[in-house]
Amino acid sequence: MPEGDTVFRTARRLDDALAGGEVTRFDLRVPRFATLDLTGQPVHGAVSRGKHLLLRIGDSTLHSHLRMDGAWFVYRPGEKWRHPAFKVRAIVGTAEREAVGVDIAEIEVVPTRDESELVGYLGPDPLADDWDMPEAVRRLGADTRSIHVALLDQRNVAGFGNEYAAELLFLRGILPTTPTPEVDVTALLSLGVRTIRANRDRPSRTFTGIDRPGQAAWVYGRSGRPCRRCGTRILRGELGADPTRERVTFWCPSCQR
C-alpha cells in the first residue's frame, strides 16, 4: 500500500531519472489536462509530501496521489511497458528516461507557486527536511478521536496510512479505539519516525525486521491468525464514520489494551 515511505522512494526514483533533463514527451490521459503540453520545459525534480508526489517542471508542478493502486514506473525511451496502455494516466519523458504513471487516482497541474493549495493543509511529514516534531505532537495530541483515526488524519501527521497505524499501535501496546488524549503521542510519533525513516531506504517495508513475504508485519493483514508474540487470534475491525477514508485496522486483544 502506498504510504509515505513508498511515495518518498517513488519521488526519489523520478528525481534520479528526470531531474536536470528537458521534457520531450508529456501526455496526461485525464480529461481536464489532456491538452496540456509541457514539452521543452526543464525538469527541476520530484519530491514527496506525505502521500502526495510533486514533480516540478518549468513553472508548473505535476501533482499525483497514488491512492491504493497507483504507481510510477521508469523506462528508457522505446522500452516496452510491463502494464497495459489503458491503465496509463501520465507520461513524462526526457531524452534519457520516461516516467509512466499507472492507475493514478488523482492528477493535478498547478503553478509551482500554488503548490500549497494542494498540500498546504498537511501536517508535518517525518520524511521531510522540515519535519517538526513539536508541531506534530501538538496536532495529534489535540485530536479527541480514537488514536487509530487520529493517526490516519493527514492534517495531524502526513504519511502514515492503515498499515503504519496498525503496526505502530501494536508495537506500543495501544488498543486502536483508545482516545488519543490517553495516549503518549510523543512516544508513538518517535517510534513512527524511526520506523518510516528506516523503511524509506529498504526495498520492501518491514515492522518485524524480517523482509521475507508474510513475515514483515505483526498484525496488519493477519486477522484470524495467531499473534507472533502471545498466540492470541488477531482481530480485524473498522473505525471512523467516513467510508471514503482508510479505516480498517488489526490488533491483538491481549498485547494491546
Secondary structure as GFF3:
##gff-version 3
##sequence-region A 1 257
A	DSSP	alpha_helix	4	18	.	.	.	ID=ss1
A	DSSP	beta_strand	25	28	.	.	.	ID=ss2
A	DSSP	three_ten_helix	31	33	.	.	.	ID=ss3
A	DSSP	beta_strand	43	49	.	.	.	ID=ss4
A	DSSP	beta_strand	52	57	.	.	.	ID=ss5
A	DSSP	beta_strand	60	65	.	.	.	ID=ss6
A	DSSP	beta_strand	71	75	.	.	.	ID=ss7
A	DSSP	three_ten_helix	85	87	.	.	.	ID=ss8
A	DSSP	beta_strand	88	93	.	.	.	ID=ss9
A	DSSP	beta_strand	98	102	.	.	.	ID=ss10
A	DSSP	beta_strand	106	111	.	.	.	ID=ss11
A	DSSP	three_ten_helix	112	114	.	.	.	ID=ss12
A	DSSP	alpha_helix	116	119	.	.	.	ID=ss13
A	DSSP	alpha_helix	133	141	.	.	.	ID=ss14
A	DSSP	alpha_helix	147	152	.	.	.	ID=ss15
A	DSSP	alpha_helix	162	172	.	.	.	ID=ss16
A	DSSP	three_ten_helix	180	182	.	.	.	ID=ss17
A	DSSP	alpha_helix	185	199	.	.	.	ID=ss18
A	DSSP	beta_strand	235	238	.	.	.	ID=ss19
A	DSSP	beta_strand	248	251	.	.	.	ID=ss20
###
